[in-house]
């Protein structure tokens, strides 16, 4: 089953990685620069979970947010024990678009990215348009830009090392992909085995 897709006007702000303790707490992986402002009591989030999950199509409300050993931990209303918390592990949290969300650096909505030119930057300084962003796929580990290149699609990990620049106003994203992501690498020529030297016959 696939996970429910967020609406185009929503921003991903966190992922629930594991249950913590016995009272329903969950450790968070943060995708926001303002967790203390985002996860205030009463804040509601849309859940991205697999279709078979009991939380599919549901929203959830923060009861308490705190830092434990420098790790962000959140409690939700109606999630009162570890068993309930376990049902939310790996869920992704989304919020509706608002002015505060739009102001966060390095955070973009899917609809802002779709249609942007994908420009490949080479070590020589050359830049070439190689396609355009067709859609964004969201996974627990990382997001992927699906780049349309002619009749093909290339999955580009949406991480700073590979996508160092997003220019919404300029209508492009700049990529520095590893060799082989956008092109087939030539097959290595097989090397002939070295001929064994035969000892010279003694006189």
N, C-alpha and C positions, 0 to 999 in steps of 0.2 A: 504494500500500500504506500501511496505517496503522502507527504505531509501537506496540509492545507496551505494554500498560497496566501500571503498577506495582500491586502488591498494596496493599490498603487500609491495611495496617499498615506502610507504608514512607514515608520522608521524602526528598524531593529535596534533594541537597546540592551539586550542581555540574553543569556542562555543559562538554564538551570542545569548544573553539572552533577550534583550528587546531594543526597539527603544528609543532614547534619544533626546529630543528636536524636532525641526521642520525641521532641515536641513539634515536629512539622517543619523545622527550618530547612532551607536549601542553600547550598553554596552557589554563587553566581559567577559566571564569566561575563564581564562587562563590555559593552560596545558603546558606551557613552562616556563623555568626559565629565559629566556632572551626576554621578550616582546618588549623592546625597539629596540632590534636587529632584531627581527622577523617581526615586523609590520612597517617597514620603507616604505616610499612612493615608490610605484612601485612594492612592494612585491605581488606576485600572489598566490592565494590559490585555491585548489580544494574544491568544496562544497559538503558536504554530506547532502542531503535533500530528502524528500519523492518523489516518482516517479511522483506524480501529480503536484509537484511544478514547477513554471516557471523557476526556477534555476537549475532544474535537468540536470546533465551533464555539467554544466557551471563552469567556473573559475571566480574569482573576484580579483580585484587589489586594493591595499590600496592607498587612496588619502592622508590621514592624520591619525596620531595616537597621542593621548594625554591622560593625566591623569586629571580627573575632580573629585574633592573631594576624591582623592585617589582611584578612580575607573577607570579602563582602558576603553577608548572609542575610536572607530575606525570609520573613514569615508571611503567609497569605491567609486571608479569611477563609474559614472552612477547611483548612489543612492543619489538623491538630495533632497528628502523630506521624511517626516515621513511615508507616505503611502508606498513608495518603501522600506523603512527600515523594515516596518512591515512584508513584504513578506520574509524577511531573518531571522526572529526570530526563534531560535532553530537550525539553520544551524550549522554544525560542519565544522571547517576549517582544511584542511590537506595540507601538503607541501611534495614535493618530497624529498626522502632520500638524504642527503648530509653529508659531514664530520662534519659540525657544529651541525646538528641534532643528529647525532650518539653520539656526545660528551655530550649531555645533560644527567644529572643523572636522574634515575627513569623514563626513557623514552625508550620504546622498540617498535619495529615494530612487527606486527602480525606474520610475518613469522619467527621471532626469538623465539616466544613463542610456536608456534604450534609444537607438538612433544615432548616437555619437560616432564620429569617425574614430577608427582605431589606427593610430599612427605608430609605426615601429621605428624606434630609435636605434641606430647602429653605432658601434664604438667610433667609427670614422666621423660621426657627426651628421651623417645623412639621415633623413627621415622620409619614410614612405608610408602612404595610406595602404593598409592591408585588408581592411574590411570595415564593418560597423557593428556596434553592439546590438544583437538581436533580442536578448533578454538576460536576466540575471537569475541564476539558480542559487538557492540558499541551502546550505548544509550545515550540520553542527560543527564540523571542523573548520570550514571556511566557505566563503562565497565564490562563485565562478561567474565570470563574464562569458556568455556564449556569443562568439564573434562570427558573423556571417562573412565568409570569404568565397565569393562566387557561388558555387553549388554546395560548398562544404560549410561545416560549422567547426570552430575550434574552441575548446574549453580552456579559458585562461584563468588561473588562480588569481583572485582579486586581493592580492597582497602587495605591499609597498615595494618589495624587491622586484616584482614583475610589472606592476602598474604604478610607476612612480609619480604620475601626474594625471589629474583629472581636471579638465578645463571645461566647465559647463558652458560658460559664456562663449568660449572659443569653439565649442561644438566638437571636442575631441578628447580622447584619452590616449596617453602615451604609454607604450608597452616596451619592455626590454626583455623579451622572452628568451628562455634557454634554446640552444640550437636544437632543431628538430620539432619544435612546437608548431611552427607555421610552414615547415618544409620537410621533405623527406631527406634524410641524410644519405649520402652515397654509401653503398656497401663497401666495406673494407676489402681490398684486394687480398686474396688468400696468399700467404707466403709459402714458397716452396720449401720443403724440409731440407735442411743442410745435408749435403752428401757426406757420408761418413768417410773419413780418410782411411785408406787401406795402408797398413804398414808395408814399407818397402822390403822386398826380399833380400835377405842377407846373402852376400857372396859366399 
